Amino acid sequence: MEDLKKLAGGASALFNRAVQYTGEKLGTAEHTDLDAHFEQLLQRADKTKAQTEVLLKCTETLLHPDPTARAEDYLYDKLERTGLEKKRQRLSNLTQLGGTMLEASAAYGPGSSYGNVLLKVGQTEQKLGDCEKTFVSTATTEYLQPLKAFLDTDMKNITVKREKSSGGQELDLDAAKSKLKRAKSEKGKSDAESELRHAQSEFDRQAETTKLLLEGVNKSHEYHTRCLNSFVEAQANYYASCHQYMQDLQRQLGSNNAKIVGGGASGFSQSAGSTAMYAAGSAYLNNSYDHKVPGKGGFASLCNEPVTQRAKVLYDYEANSAGELSLTADEIITVWTSDSSDWMMAERAGQKGRVPMSYIEIIRIEY
């Protein structure tokens, strides 16, 4: 019997709410307006929820650009939680590229200059892949997961309480007010007033609980600010590490210590070896052409091209005259000897001019 009464009471409450809701929409029933502060809290919560969803989606896209990979990760996360299957470890594009370069290096062999360069670049690409993996892991833990937790817990609780407040207790309160207005007898008014007091109490209690949750959004903003700072720190460390690895690689490939293994048995520096070979060849061919081509100036007159070398610019230099060439630090130029011991002739992108030797560093390659 008690169950039947509860069922009947529940059905009656639902019917009254439906009637009240319809009347409010048609403008024929009374509606309780929330206070302005409560409305502001609701609007801020809605805005926070919408913006957090956008931030979460964009950050996930940054960390996992491939939508197919994101879908697979989502599926394996669900399977891993249920214990059906462990999440697969996916290699990043940088790690895969590094591994491919290492395989190519092994195929060319250690005696190949190209193979040696592939080895160095491949190792660096794998280091970059490790940096990326660390960044993605840290950003996920420090930033993505707190955002997801906020949407899955705090915002869901707010939504549930809000629906109870506005969808249940508020309609009950409005229905009680309407019932009191319609009551004509003293007993009917007394019952309606008692029902109104109960509905008002339930509405106030639910509204206060919802208000506390809404005010907690401020603390969520503060927490998300700290999480965002952690994300920025992780991103800064990621780019700094990548920059350092690339600088180290550039030094290995372009500094004086860069070695390119050739097929010869003995090594020459570019400047010493090229100059010696040029001098020996000139002497030999000059003698040959002096005997075989009368009236000609020998090999020296046939080959007037200077011996050129590659050089790295150490500092910026502003040309002081039309015969000089302006320089920018770290650029690579072609140089050859000039009449002065303090200057060299240089060429860059078709422009030629003198440059001071103290501003450049010859890139020496050993064969």
Contacts in CASP RR format, 6 or more apart in sequence:
PFRMAT RR
TARGET T0000
AUTHOR 0000-0000-0000
METHOD contacts of the structure
MODEL  1
MEDLKKLAGGASALFNRAVQYTGEKLGTAEHTDLDAHFEQLLQRADKTKA
QTEVLLKCTETLLHPDPTARAEDYLYDKLERTGLEKKRQRLSNLTQLGGT
MLEASAAYGPGSSYGNVLLKVGQTEQKLGDCEKTFVSTATTEYLQPLKAF
LDTDMKNITVKREKSSGGQELDLDAAKSKLKRAKSEKGKSDAESELRHAQ
SEFDRQAETTKLLLEGVNKSHEYHTRCLNSFVEAQANYYASCHQYMQDLQ
RQLGSNNAKIVGGGASGFSQSAGSTAMYAAGSAYLNNSYDHKVPGKGGFA
SLCNEPVTQRAKVLYDYEANSAGELSLTADEIITVWTSDSSDWMMAERAG
QKGRVPMSYIEIIRIEY
13 172 0 8 1.000
16 171 0 8 1.000
16 172 0 8 1.000
16 175 0 8 1.000
17 167 0 8 1.000
17 168 0 8 1.000
17 171 0 8 1.000
17 172 0 8 1.000
17 175 0 8 1.000
19 29 0 8 1.000
19 175 0 8 1.000
20 29 0 8 1.000
20 171 0 8 1.000
20 174 0 8 1.000
20 175 0 8 1.000
20 178 0 8 1.000
21 171 0 8 1.000
22 29 0 8 1.000
23 29 0 8 1.000
24 30 0 8 1.000
24 31 0 8 1.000
24 174 0 8 1.000
29 174 0 8 1.000
29 178 0 8 1.000
30 174 0 8 1.000
30 177 0 8 1.000
30 178 0 8 1.000
30 181 0 8 1.000
31 174 0 8 1.000
32 170 0 8 1.000
32 173 0 8 1.000
32 174 0 8 1.000
32 177 0 8 1.000
32 203 0 8 1.000
34 42 0 8 1.000
34 207 0 8 1.000
38 207 0 8 1.000
38 211 0 8 1.000
38 214 0 8 1.000
41 211 0 8 1.000
41 214 0 8 1.000
41 215 0 8 1.000
41 217 0 8 1.000
42 162 0 8 1.000
42 214 0 8 1.000
44 214 0 8 1.000
44 217 0 8 1.000
45 155 0 8 1.000
45 158 0 8 1.000
45 214 0 8 1.000
45 217 0 8 1.000
48 155 0 8 1.000
48 217 0 8 1.000
48 220 0 8 1.000
48 221 0 8 1.000
49 151 0 8 1.000
49 155 0 8 1.000
52 147 0 8 1.000
52 150 0 8 1.000
52 151 0 8 1.000
52 155 0 8 1.000
52 224 0 8 1.000
53 151 0 8 1.000
55 147 0 8 1.000
56 144 0 8 1.000
56 147 0 8 1.000
56 148 0 8 1.000
56 151 0 8 1.000
59 139 0 8 1.000
59 143 0 8 1.000
59 144 0 8 1.000
59 147 0 8 1.000
59 231 0 8 1.000
60 70 0 8 1.000
60 144 0 8 1.000
61 70 0 8 1.000
63 136 0 8 1.000
63 139 0 8 1.000
63 140 0 8 1.000
63 144 0 8 1.000
64 70 0 8 1.000
64 73 0 8 1.000
64 136 0 8 1.000
69 90 0 8 1.000
72 88 0 8 1.000
72 90 0 8 1.000
73 87 0 8 1.000
73 90 0 8 1.000
76 85 0 8 1.000
76 86 0 8 1.000
76 87 0 8 1.000
76 88 0 8 1.000
77 87 0 8 1.000
79 85 0 8 1.000
79 87 0 8 1.000
80 86 0 8 1.000
80 87 0 8 1.000
92 129 0 8 1.000
92 132 0 8 1.000
92 133 0 8 1.000
94 125 0 8 1.000
94 126 0 8 1.000
94 128 0 8 1.000
94 129 0 8 1.000
94 132 0 8 1.000
95 125 0 8 1.000
95 126 0 8 1.000
95 129 0 8 1.000
95 130 0 8 1.000
95 133 0 8 1.000
97 122 0 8 1.000
97 125 0 8 1.000
98 121 0 8 1.000
98 122 0 8 1.000
98 123 0 8 1.000
98 125 0 8 1.000
98 126 0 8 1.000
99 122 0 8 1.000
99 125 0 8 1.000
99 126 0 8 1.000
101 118 0 8 1.000
101 119 0 8 1.000
101 121 0 8 1.000
101 122 0 8 1.000
101 125 0 8 1.000
102 118 0 8 1.000
102 119 0 8 1.000
102 122 0 8 1.000
102 123 0 8 1.000
102 126 0 8 1.000
104 115 0 8 1.000
104 118 0 8 1.000
105 115 0 8 1.000
105 116 0 8 1.000
105 118 0 8 1.000
105 119 0 8 1.000
105 122 0 8 1.000
108 114 0 8 1.000
108 115 0 8 1.000
108 118 0 8 1.000
109 115 0 8 1.000
110 116 0 8 1.000
110 261 0 8 1.000
111 261 0 8 1.000
111 262 0 8 1.000
112 261 0 8 1.000
113 260 0 8 1.000
113 261 0 8 1.000
113 262 0 8 1.000
116 259 0 8 1.000
116 260 0 8 1.000
116 261 0 8 1.000
117 253 0 8 1.000
117 260 0 8 1.000
120 249 0 8 1.000
120 252 0 8 1.000
120 253 0 8 1.000
121 249 0 8 1.000
124 245 0 8 1.000
124 246 0 8 1.000
124 248 0 8 1.000
124 249 0 8 1.000
127 245 0 8 1.000
128 242 0 8 1.000
128 245 0 8 1.000
128 246 0 8 1.000
131 238 0 8 1.000
131 241 0 8 1.000
131 242 0 8 1.000
131 245 0 8 1.000
132 238 0 8 1.000
134 234 0 8 1.000
134 238 0 8 1.000
135 234 0 8 1.000
135 235 0 8 1.000
135 237 0 8 1.000
135 238 0 8 1.000
138 230 0 8 1.000
138 234 0 8 1.000
139 231 0 8 1.000
139 234 0 8 1.000
139 235 0 8 1.000
142 227 0 8 1.000
142 230 0 8 1.000
142 231 0 8 1.000
142 234 0 8 1.000
143 227 0 8 1.000
143 228 0 8 1.000
143 230 0 8 1.000
143 231 0 8 1.000
146 223 0 8 1.000
146 224 0 8 1.000
146 227 0 8 1.000
147 224 0 8 1.000
147 227 0 8 1.000
150 220 0 8 1.000
150 224 0 8 1.000
154 213 0 8 1.000
154 216 0 8 1.000
154 217 0 8 1.000
154 220 0 8 1.000
157 213 0 8 1.000
158 210 0 8 1.000
158 213 0 8 1.000
158 214 0 8 1.000
158 217 0 8 1.000
161 206 0 8 1.000
161 209 0 8 1.000
161 210 0 8 1.000
161 213 0 8 1.000
162 210 0 8 1.000
164 206 0 8 1.000
164 210 0 8 1.000
165 203 0 8 1.000
165 206 0 8 1.000
165 207 0 8 1.000
165 210 0 8 1.000
169 199 0 8 1.000
169 202 0 8 1.000
169 203 0 8 1.000
169 206 0 8 1.000
169 207 0 8 1.000
170 203 0 8 1.000
172 199 0 8 1.000
172 202 0 8 1.000
172 203 0 8 1.000
173 196 0 8 1.000
173 199 0 8 1.000
173 200 0 8 1.000
173 202 0 8 1.000
173 203 0 8 1.000
175 199 0 8 1.000
176 192 0 8 1.000
176 195 0 8 1.000
176 196 0 8 1.000
176 198 0 8 1.000
176 199 0 8 1.000
176 200 0 8 1.000
177 196 0 8 1.000
179 192 0 8 1.000
179 195 0 8 1.000
179 196 0 8 1.000
180 189 0 8 1.000
180 192 0 8 1.000
180 193 0 8 1.000
180 195 0 8 1.000
180 196 0 8 1.000
182 192 0 8 1.000
183 189 0 8 1.000
183 191 0 8 1.000
183 192 0 8 1.000
251 257 0 8 1.000
252 258 0 8 1.000
254 312 0 8 1.000
254 363 0 8 1.000
255 363 0 8 1.000
256 361 0 8 1.000
256 363 0 8 1.000
256 364 0 8 1.000
258 363 0 8 1.000
258 365 0 8 1.000
259 366 0 8 1.000
260 365 0 8 1.000
260 366 0 8 1.000
260 367 0 8 1.000
262 367 0 8 1.000
263 367 0 8 1.000
264 367 0 8 1.000
267 366 0 8 1.000
267 367 0 8 1.000
268 274 0 8 1.000
268 276 0 8 1.000
268 277 0 8 1.000
268 366 0 8 1.000
268 367 0 8 1.000
269 364 0 8 1.000
269 365 0 8 1.000
269 366 0 8 1.000
270 309 0 8 1.000
270 310 0 8 1.000
270 362 0 8 1.000
270 363 0 8 1.000
270 364 0 8 1.000
270 365 0 8 1.000
271 309 0 8 1.000
271 362 0 8 1.000
271 364 0 8 1.000
274 307 0 8 1.000
274 309 0 8 1.000
275 307 0 8 1.000
278 307 0 8 1.000
281 299 0 8 1.000
282 299 0 8 1.000
282 300 0 8 1.000
282 303 0 8 1.000
284 299 0 8 1.000
285 298 0 8 1.000
285 299 0 8 1.000
286 297 0 8 1.000
286 298 0 8 1.000
286 299 0 8 1.000
286 300 0 8 1.000
288 299 0 8 1.000
289 296 0 8 1.000
289 297 0 8 1.000
289 298 0 8 1.000
289 299 0 8 1.000
289 302 0 8 1.000
290 297 0 8 1.000
290 298 0 8 1.000
296 302 0 8 1.000
306 336 0 8 1.000
306 337 0 8 1.000
306 345 0 8 1.000
307 336 0 8 1.000
307 337 0 8 1.000
308 334 0 8 1.000
308 335 0 8 1.000
308 336 0 8 1.000
308 347 0 8 1.000
309 334 0 8 1.000
309 335 0 8 1.000
309 336 0 8 1.000
309 362 0 8 1.000
309 363 0 8 1.000
310 332 0 8 1.000
310 333 0 8 1.000
310 334 0 8 1.000
310 335 0 8 1.000
310 362 0 8 1.000
310 363 0 8 1.000
311 332 0 8 1.000
311 333 0 8 1.000
311 334 0 8 1.000
311 335 0 8 1.000
311 344 0 8 1.000
311 346 0 8 1.000
311 360 0 8 1.000
311 361 0 8 1.000
311 362 0 8 1.000
311 363 0 8 1.000
312 330 0 8 1.000
312 331 0 8 1.000
312 332 0 8 1.000
312 360 0 8 1.000
312 361 0 8 1.000
312 363 0 8 1.000
313 327 0 8 1.000
313 328 0 8 1.000
313 329 0 8 1.000
313 330 0 8 1.000
313 331 0 8 1.000
313 332 0 8 1.000
313 333 0 8 1.000
313 359 0 8 1.000
313 360 0 8 1.000
314 329 0 8 1.000
314 359 0 8 1.000
314 360 0 8 1.000
314 361 0 8 1.000
315 327 0 8 1.000
315 329 0 8 1.000
315 359 0 8 1.000
316 327 0 8 1.000
316 328 0 8 1.000
316 329 0 8 1.000
317 326 0 8 1.000
317 327 0 8 1.000
317 355 0 8 1.000
317 356 0 8 1.000
317 359 0 8 1.000
318 326 0 8 1.000
319 325 0 8 1.000
319 326 0 8 1.000
319 353 0 8 1.000
323 353 0 8 1.000
323 354 0 8 1.000
324 353 0 8 1.000
324 354 0 8 1.000
324 355 0 8 1.000
325 333 0 8 1.000
325 346 0 8 1.000
325 347 0 8 1.000
325 348 0 8 1.000
325 351 0 8 1.000
325 352 0 8 1.000
325 353 0 8 1.000
325 354 0 8 1.000
325 355 0 8 1.000
327 333 0 8 1.000
327 346 0 8 1.000
327 355 0 8 1.000
327 359 0 8 1.000
327 360 0 8 1.000
331 348 0 8 1.000
332 363 0 8 1.000
333 346 0 8 1.000
333 347 0 8 1.000
333 348 0 8 1.000
333 355 0 8 1.000
333 360 0 8 1.000
334 346 0 8 1.000
334 347 0 8 1.000
334 348 0 8 1.000
335 344 0 8 1.000
335 345 0 8 1.000
335 346 0 8 1.000
335 347 0 8 1.000
335 355 0 8 1.000
335 360 0 8 1.000
335 362 0 8 1.000
336 344 0 8 1.000
336 345 0 8 1.000
337 344 0 8 1.000
337 345 0 8 1.000
338 344 0 8 1.000
338 345 0 8 1.000
338 354 0 8 1.000
340 354 0 8 1.000
341 357 0 8 1.000
342 356 0 8 1.000
342 357 0 8 1.000
342 358 0 8 1.000
343 354 0 8 1.000
343 355 0 8 1.000
343 356 0 8 1.000
343 357 0 8 1.000
344 354 0 8 1.000
344 355 0 8 1.000
344 357 0 8 1.000
344 360 0 8 1.000
345 352 0 8 1.000
345 353 0 8 1.000
345 354 0 8 1.000
345 355 0 8 1.000
346 352 0 8 1.000
346 353 0 8 1.000
346 354 0 8 1.000
346 355 0 8 1.000
346 360 0 8 1.000
347 353 0 8 1.000
END
